[in-house]
Amino acid sequence: MGDHPSYATPISPRLSARGAGGGHGSSGFADDPTGSQVFTLRQSGARPVTFTGRHLGQHNGYRLGTPFWHELNLYQTADGRFVADIRVFFKAQGSKDQFHVTIVDSLEEALQVFEGYDARQDVSAEFDLEDAALVPAELMVQAAALRYRIADAQSQYSAVLGTFLAQLNQG
């Protein structure tokens, strides 16, 4: 949370899932001559996902002055599947970072996960629609501010995605 993004940490297969810390911690690399590592990725609202594989690419869209940012990671599992990992980190105190992990069968499907992600879901209204004291003029101002934050989130995610895809294409 905050200004300290968590990164997927390769973990030793000797560590338990609990010891893996869901992507946090200072664990060692798996001893695998093929270059594969064991990864444990946090997943919002679900158990962490653990797999053996390779990290194919990553882009962190952190920028000063933004309330949140996205980080994209792509992995290939030892059995040939792909893991699309989208993380949303919030700067505001008390906000909960979000971790979206999807396992698919092909690279094309993984890219579709990234391309189909809707950054609008990362923006929350900063007002209560149930507030009876909210006058129409204030509601209009709040709605305009929300519309701006949504457009900004979509724009930021598009920029992060574009850079990520370009980096993957370069190898």
Secondary structure by P-SEA (a helix, b strand, c coil): cccccccccccccccccccccccccccccccccccbbbbbbbbccccbbbbbccccccccccccccccbbbbbbbbcccbbbbbbbbbbbccccbbbbbbbbbbccaaaaaaaaaacccccccccccccccccccaaaaaaaaaaaaaaaaaaaaaaaaaaaaaaaaaaac
